[in-house]
Amino acid sequence: FPSVAGVIQAVPEPVLGGAAMVMFGAVAAAGINILASVALDRRALLIIAVSLALGLGVSQVPEFLVHMPAAIRNVLESGVATGGICAVLLNWFLPDSHPQQDSAAH
């Protein structure tokens, strides 16, 4: 695949940056489209807001993690990992306002 690598290296960096912006914009638009099609309650909005805030926060203020152990810091340095872990934990621990009833029990 050296010829493919050569072609990619020949593409100017501004063109690659523009393509990356379009790609990330398309991913963001698809995510917003999914969120718009789902009825979000207060619990879901809280989970989304806190996860986004923490994910963006560690990306913008990396000094926040300075006093953490190295193993934890390595995982949480990524805003995606921090936001994802936060979302999973909040989804797990926050009580659901509409508990699912087992239909087989009735």
N, C-alpha and C positions, 0 to 999 in steps of 0.2 A: 503493500500500500504506500510505498514512498511517493508515487506520483500524486496520489490524493493529498498526502501531507504537504507536498510542494505547492499544490494549488491553493490549499487553505492558508499556507504561510504567505502566499503572494497577495492575498486579499488585504487591503489597507485596514489598519486598526479602526479608523472611524466607521468604516462600512460594517465591520464586525460588531462594533458598539451599537450602531443603529439597528442591526439585525437582532442583537440581544435585547434592546429596548422593545422592539416589536414583539419578540417572543414573550418576554416577561409581561408586557401589557396584555397580550392575548390570554395568558394564564390568569392574570388578575381579573380580566373581564369575565372569563369563564367562571371563576370563583364567585364573583359578584352576582352573576346570573344564577348560579346555584343557590346562593343565599337569598336572592330575591324571590325564588320560587318556593321557599320553605317558610311556613308560619313560625316565627321565632318568638318564644316567650321570654320573660325577664331573665330566667335562668340561663338560657342559651345566649342571650345578648351579653350577660355578665361574663360568661365563659369566653366568648369571642373577644370582648373588650379587654379583659385582663390578659389573655394569651397574646393578643397583638401588642399590648402595651409592654409586657415583659420581653417579648421577642424583639421588638424594636428598641427597647431600653438597653438591653445588654449589647446590642449592636452599636448603639450611639454612645453609650457610657461604659466602656469595657472596664473602667476602674472599679465598677461595682463588684466585680468578681475577684479583686486582688487578694482579699483575705480568706478566700475559700481554699480548701485543699486542692492540690493539682489535679487529682482524678475528676473531681466535680467540675472544676474550672474548665478542663478540656472538653467536657460534654456541653456545658452551658455557654461556652464562648460562641457557639452558633445560635443566632437568633431563631432559626427554624427549629432547632432542637429544644431550646428553652420554651418557645411558644407551644410546640407540640406536647412536650412533657406537662406543661402547665394546663393545657386543655384536657389532656387525659386525666390528670389528677383532679381537676375541678369537676369534670364530668362524673368521676367516680365518687367524690366525697360530697358534692352539693346534693341536697335532697331534691328528688324530682317532684315537681308540683303536681304532676298527673301520673301517679304510679300505675304501671301496667298490671292489669288483673289477669290471672291465669284463666283462660277460657275453659280449660279442661277441668278445673275445680268446680265449675257450676253445673 
